[in-house]
Amino acid sequence: MGFDILSFKRIGKEVMNMNNQRSNFSGKLGFVLAAAGSAVGLGNIWRFPYLAAKYGGGIFLLIYLILVATFGYAMIVSESAIGRMTQKSPVGAFNILGKGKGHGFFCFGGWLNAIIPIIIVPYYSVIGGWVFKYLWEYLTGGVHRVADDSFFSDFISNSASAEFWFILFTLVTIGIIFAGVENGIERVSRIMMPLLVLLAVIVSIYSVTRPGAMEGVKYFLIPDFAHFSWMTIVTAMGQMFYSLSIAMGILITFGSYMKKEVSIEGSTSNVEIFDTAIAILAGLMIIPAVFAFSGADAAANLKAGPSLMFIMIPKVFDSMGLGQFGGIVFFLLVLLAAITSSIALAESAASTFQDELGWGRRKATIVVAVIMLALGSLSSLGFGVLGNIKIIGMDFLDFFDFLSNSVMMPIAAFAICILVVYKVGVDRIAEEVTVSGKFRRRKLYNFVIRYAAPLFIIIILISSILNAFGIVKM
């Protein structure tokens, strides 16, 4: 499929040329696929369905769609424009644009945007290791074994096995980073994303046509306000950050690779559509399967959380005539999507160390690898030998997910809003957007970035912290 180390070595040589010119995406499609590919995989196929299942189904989906079309749109436009106008990664961009009064705050904001991927990629790699394990099981004929209700819990509680697959996934990611991958993300995404969409459509159709599955379709697609809670909004917001790669430095970096003739607003709209379509397909793959294969236990299984994909999807394949083949293809593509995402996260971290600390690629990558292995091992072993250790009632994986998505990302997003409104200016952002096309949603952008986003971010941040500490239950 063209996903090989030699290709990435060649790409790395092209990027790190003698003139030290900044690399560029070939066009709009390259940016869209790379931006969507930075999260599609585990961000959508693993995380979105279990959050939608747990927090109300259709009402969660409705709120998520509203947030993507308003808040998500404004943030993608802002980050892409900031990256393209400065030609810098987040730390450099914030340092340039935030000069003068409040420069310390903006430097903090830049580093926060850069650090978030360092927090995410270790526990993300743990989930990637789980995908690796499931692919291996399908390759070795374990189609019936992985469909067993106890298989997943037995696997993740086996510390040696879970750690092995996590380390394997990490080494694959780090090996590619060593080779140099900036534009490789685009090349891989062009092949992988269409294949992932095709298979998602096939599995979704099969899932929704199982006996009893229509109840799951209704639960997922039809909003029921009886299932609404404030945490539905808080969680949908966190998923939007995660899924769209908002406030983690990636979009600023990708924006710095965007050519001037590429439309920022047009690309943003495409990312919104592509990303949301994958999330909905993932929901249709998994949530109807919960109803089809759980029967009277459907309500309880909807609360299964991170394990949902690893429990329900194997049951779907186990019931199919070509279940082994389907499982191999599905988990292979999810694995490649996960690797592409981990590359984007790890590369962002390594690039920051190179640009801002003057480190070489080798040293920066080694430091990222050490961080991934140290923090990732906590998450990996948190279901086994470290299972009795909890942080504010959470295992390590859930804690790092909470810290990055519910605390750090809102603060980073708030810093972006303040930078745009009080330093760059919304008119300057509009100038950058209109260099390559129209700015049709300019009034919406101005309102969201000036008023709605900062206020909403503060409310969400406070709410999620109070809920995590048990001060307020929502």
VENURDA-V273219 format. One record per residue. N is the residue number from 1. RES is the residue in one letter. PSI is psi as a letter, one per 30 degrees, with the letter a starting at -180 (* if undefined). Layout:
n:N res:RES psi:PSI
n:N res:RES psi:PSI
//
This chain:
n:1 res:M psi:g
n:2 res:G psi:g
n:3 res:F psi:i
n:4 res:D psi:l
n:5 res:I psi:e
n:6 res:L psi:e
n:7 res:S psi:e
n:8 res:F psi:e
n:9 res:K psi:e
n:10 res:R psi:e
n:11 res:I psi:e
n:12 res:G psi:e
n:13 res:K psi:e
n:14 res:E psi:e
n:15 res:V psi:e
n:16 res:M psi:i
n:17 res:N psi:l
n:18 res:M psi:f
n:19 res:N psi:f
n:20 res:N psi:h
n:21 res:Q psi:k
n:22 res:R psi:k
n:23 res:S psi:l
n:24 res:N psi:k
n:25 res:F psi:l
n:26 res:S psi:f
n:27 res:G psi:a
n:28 res:K psi:e
n:29 res:L psi:e
n:30 res:G psi:e
n:31 res:F psi:e
n:32 res:V psi:e
n:33 res:L psi:e
n:34 res:A psi:e
n:35 res:A psi:e
n:36 res:A psi:e
n:37 res:G psi:f
n:38 res:S psi:f
n:39 res:A psi:e
n:40 res:V psi:k
n:41 res:G psi:c
n:42 res:L psi:e
n:43 res:G psi:e
n:44 res:N psi:e
n:45 res:I psi:e
n:46 res:W psi:e
n:47 res:R psi:e
n:48 res:F psi:e
n:49 res:P psi:e
n:50 res:Y psi:e
n:51 res:L psi:e
n:52 res:A psi:e
n:53 res:A psi:e
n:54 res:K psi:e
n:55 res:Y psi:h
n:56 res:G psi:f
n:57 res:G psi:c
n:58 res:G psi:e
n:59 res:I psi:e
n:60 res:F psi:e
n:61 res:L psi:e
n:62 res:L psi:e
n:63 res:I psi:e
n:64 res:Y psi:e
n:65 res:L psi:e
n:66 res:I psi:e
n:67 res:L psi:e
n:68 res:V psi:e
n:69 res:A psi:f
n:70 res:T psi:d
n:71 res:F psi:e
n:72 res:G psi:e
n:73 res:Y psi:e
n:74 res:A psi:e
n:75 res:M psi:e
n:76 res:I psi:e
n:77 res:V psi:e
n:78 res:S psi:e
n:79 res:E psi:e
n:80 res:S psi:e
n:81 res:A psi:e
n:82 res:I psi:e
n:83 res:G psi:e
n:84 res:R psi:e
n:85 res:M psi:f
n:86 res:T psi:f
n:87 res:Q psi:h
n:88 res:K psi:l
n:89 res:S psi:l
n:90 res:P psi:e
n:91 res:V psi:e
n:92 res:G psi:e
n:93 res:A psi:e
n:94 res:F psi:e
n:95 res:N psi:e
n:96 res:I psi:e
n:97 res:L psi:f
n:98 res:G psi:g
n:99 res:K psi:l
n:100 res:G psi:b
n:101 res:K psi:k
n:102 res:G psi:g
n:103 res:H psi:e
n:104 res:G psi:e
n:105 res:F psi:e
n:106 res:F psi:e
n:107 res:C psi:e
n:108 res:F psi:e
n:109 res:G psi:e
n:110 res:G psi:e
n:111 res:W psi:e
n:112 res:L psi:e
n:113 res:N psi:e
n:114 res:A psi:f
n:115 res:I psi:e
n:116 res:I psi:e
n:117 res:P psi:e
n:118 res:I psi:e
n:119 res:I psi:e
n:120 res:I psi:e
n:121 res:V psi:e
n:122 res:P psi:e
n:123 res:Y psi:f
n:124 res:Y psi:e
n:125 res:S psi:f
n:126 res:V psi:e
n:127 res:I psi:e
n:128 res:G psi:e
n:129 res:G psi:e
n:130 res:W psi:e
n:131 res:V psi:e
n:132 res:F psi:e
n:133 res:K psi:e
n:134 res:Y psi:e
n:135 res:L psi:e
n:136 res:W psi:e
n:137 res:E psi:e
n:138 res:Y psi:e
n:139 res:L psi:e
n:140 res:T psi:g
n:141 res:G psi:g
n:142 res:G psi:h
n:143 res:V psi:e
n:144 res:H psi:e
n:145 res:R psi:e
n:146 res:V psi:f
n:147 res:A psi:f
n:148 res:D psi:k
n:149 res:D psi:e
n:150 res:S psi:f
n:151 res:F psi:e
n:152 res:F psi:e
n:153 res:S psi:e
n:154 res:D psi:e
n:155 res:F psi:e
n:156 res:I psi:f
n:157 res:S psi:f
n:158 res:N psi:j
n:159 res:S psi:e
n:160 res:A psi:e
n:161 res:S psi:e
n:162 res:A psi:e
n:163 res:E psi:e
n:164 res:F psi:e
n:165 res:W psi:e
n:166 res:F psi:e
n:167 res:I psi:e
n:168 res:L psi:e
n:169 res:F psi:e
n:170 res:T psi:e
n:171 res:L psi:e
n:172 res:V psi:e
n:173 res:T psi:e
n:174 res:I psi:e
n:175 res:G psi:e
n:176 res:I psi:e
n:177 res:I psi:e
n:178 res:F psi:e
n:179 res:A psi:f
n:180 res:G psi:j
n:181 res:V psi:g
n:182 res:E psi:e
n:183 res:N psi:f
n:184 res:G psi:f
n:185 res:I psi:e
n:186 res:E psi:e
n:187 res:R psi:e
n:188 res:V psi:e
n:189 res:S psi:e
n:190 res:R psi:e
n:191 res:I psi:e
n:192 res:M psi:e
n:193 res:M psi:e
n:194 res:P psi:e
n:195 res:L psi:e
n:196 res:L psi:e
n:197 res:V psi:e
n:198 res:L psi:e
n:199 res:L psi:e
n:200 res:A psi:e
n:201 res:V psi:e
n:202 res:I psi:e
n:203 res:V psi:e
n:204 res:S psi:e
n:205 res:I psi:e
n:206 res:Y psi:e
n:207 res:S psi:e
n:208 res:V psi:f
n:209 res:T psi:g
n:210 res:R psi:k
n:211 res:P psi:k
n:212 res:G psi:f
n:213 res:A psi:f
n:214 res:M psi:f
n:215 res:E psi:e
n:216 res:G psi:e
n:217 res:V psi:e
n:218 res:K psi:e
n:219 res:Y psi:e
n:220 res:F psi:e
n:221 res:L psi:f
n:222 res:I psi:j
n:223 res:P psi:k
n:224 res:D psi:j
n:225 res:F psi:f
n:226 res:A psi:f
n:227 res:H psi:g
n:228 res:F psi:k
n:229 res:S psi:l
n:230 res:W psi:e
n:231 res:M psi:f
n:232 res:T psi:e
n:233 res:I psi:e
n:234 res:V psi:e
n:235 res:T psi:e
n:236 res:A psi:e
n:237 res:M psi:e
n:238 res:G psi:e
n:239 res:Q psi:e
n:240 res:M psi:e
n:241 res:F psi:e
n:242 res:Y psi:e
n:243 res:S psi:e
n:244 res:L psi:g
n:245 res:S psi:h
n:246 res:I psi:k
n:247 res:A psi:h
n:248 res:M psi:g
n:249 res:G psi:f
n:250 res:I psi:e
n:251 res:L psi:e
n:252 res:I psi:e
n:253 res:T psi:e
n:254 res:F psi:e
n:255 res:G psi:e
n:256 res:S psi:f
n:257 res:Y psi:f
n:258 res:M psi:k
n:259 res:K psi:l
n:260 res:K psi:f
n:261 res:E psi:f
n:262 res:V psi:k
n:263 res:S psi:k
n:264 res:I psi:e
n:265 res:E psi:e
n:266 res:G psi:e
n:267 res:S psi:e
n:268 res:T psi:e
n:269 res:S psi:e
n:270 res:N psi:e
n:271 res:V psi:e
n:272 res:E psi:e
n:273 res:I psi:e
n:274 res:F psi:e
n:275 res:D psi:e
n:276 res:T psi:e
n:277 res:A psi:e
n:278 res:I psi:e
n:279 res:A psi:e
n:280 res:I psi:e
n:281 res:L psi:e
n:282 res:A psi:e
n:283 res:G psi:e
n:284 res:L psi:f
n:285 res:M psi:e
n:286 res:I psi:e
n:287 res:I psi:e
n:288 res:P psi:e
n:289 res:A psi:e
n:290 res:V psi:e
n:291 res:F psi:e
n:292 res:A psi:e
n:293 res:F psi:f
n:294 res:S psi:f
n:295 res:G psi:b
n:296 res:A psi:f
n:297 res:D psi:g
n:298 res:A psi:e
n:299 res:A psi:e
n:300 res:A psi:e
n:301 res:N psi:f
n:302 res:L psi:f
n:303 res:K psi:g
n:304 res:A psi:f
n:305 res:G psi:b
n:306 res:P psi:f
n:307 res:S psi:f
n:308 res:L psi:e
n:309 res:M psi:e
n:310 res:F psi:f
n:311 res:I psi:e
n:312 res:M psi:e
n:313 res:I psi:e
n:314 res:P psi:e
n:315 res:K psi:e
n:316 res:V psi:e
n:317 res:F psi:e
n:318 res:D psi:f
n:319 res:S psi:f
n:320 res:M psi:l
n:321 res:G psi:e
n:322 res:L psi:h
n:323 res:G psi:e
n:324 res:Q psi:e
n:325 res:F psi:e
n:326 res:G psi:e
n:327 res:G psi:e
n:328 res:I psi:e
n:329 res:V psi:e
n:330 res:F psi:e
n:331 res:F psi:f
n:332 res:L psi:e
n:333 res:L psi:e
n:334 res:V psi:e
n:335 res:L psi:e
n:336 res:L psi:e
n:337 res:A psi:e
n:338 res:A psi:e
n:339 res:I psi:e
n:340 res:T psi:e
n:341 res:S psi:e
n:342 res:S psi:e
n:343 res:I psi:e
n:344 res:A psi:e
n:345 res:L psi:e
n:346 res:A psi:e
n:347 res:E psi:e
n:348 res:S psi:e
n:349 res:A psi:e
n:350 res:A psi:e
n:351 res:S psi:e
n:352 res:T psi:e
n:353 res:F psi:e
n:354 res:Q psi:e
n:355 res:D psi:e
n:356 res:E psi:f
n:357 res:L psi:f
n:358 res:G psi:g
n:359 res:W psi:l
n:360 res:G psi:l
n:361 res:R psi:e
n:362 res:R psi:e
n:363 res:K psi:e
n:364 res:A psi:e
n:365 res:T psi:e
n:366 res:I psi:e
n:367 res:V psi:e
n:368 res:V psi:e
n:369 res:A psi:e
n:370 res:V psi:e
n:371 res:I psi:e
n:372 res:M psi:e
n:373 res:L psi:e
n:374 res:A psi:e
n:375 res:L psi:e
n:376 res:G psi:e
n:377 res:S psi:e
n:378 res:L psi:e
n:379 res:S psi:e
n:380 res:S psi:e
n:381 res:L psi:f
n:382 res:G psi:f
n:383 res:F psi:f
n:384 res:G psi:c
n:385 res:V psi:f
n:386 res:L psi:g
n:387 res:G psi:f
n:388 res:N psi:f
n:389 res:I psi:k
n:390 res:K psi:k
n:391 res:I psi:j
n:392 res:I psi:h
n:393 res:G psi:g
n:394 res:M psi:k
n:395 res:D psi:l
n:396 res:F psi:e
n:397 res:L psi:e
n:398 res:D psi:e
n:399 res:F psi:e
n:400 res:F psi:e
n:401 res:D psi:e
n:402 res:F psi:e
n:403 res:L psi:e
n:404 res:S psi:e
n:405 res:N psi:e
n:406 res:S psi:f
n:407 res:V psi:d
n:408 res:M psi:e
n:409 res:M psi:e
n:410 res:P psi:e
n:411 res:I psi:e
n:412 res:A psi:e
n:413 res:A psi:e
n:414 res:F psi:e
n:415 res:A psi:e
n:416 res:I psi:e
n:417 res:C psi:e
n:418 res:I psi:e
n:419 res:L psi:e
n:420 res:V psi:e
n:421 res:V psi:e
n:422 res:Y psi:f
n:423 res:K psi:e
n:424 res:V psi:e
n:425 res:G psi:k
n:426 res:V psi:f
n:427 res:D psi:e
n:428 res:R psi:e
n:429 res:I psi:e
n:430 res:A psi:e
n:431 res:E psi:e
n:432 res:E psi:e
n:433 res:V psi:e
n:434 res:T psi:f
n:435 res:V psi:e
n:436 res:S psi:g
n:437 res:G psi:a
n:438 res:K psi:l
n:439 res:F psi:i
n:440 res:R psi:e
n:441 res:R psi:h
n:442 res:R psi:e
n:443 res:K psi:e
n:444 res:L psi:e
n:445 res:Y psi:e
n:446 res:N psi:e
n:447 res:F psi:e
n:448 res:V psi:e
n:449 res:I psi:f
n:450 res:R psi:e
n:451 res:Y psi:e
n:452 res:A psi:e
n:453 res:A psi:e
n:454 res:P psi:e
n:455 res:L psi:e
n:456 res:F psi:e
n:457 res:I psi:e
n:458 res:I psi:e
n:459 res:I psi:e
n:460 res:I psi:e
n:461 res:L psi:e
n:462 res:I psi:e
n:463 res:S psi:e
n:464 res:S psi:e
n:465 res:I psi:e
n:466 res:L psi:e
n:467 res:N psi:e
n:468 res:A psi:e
n:469 res:F psi:g
n:470 res:G psi:g
n:471 res:I psi:e
n:472 res:V psi:k
n:473 res:K psi:k
n:474 res:M psi:*
//
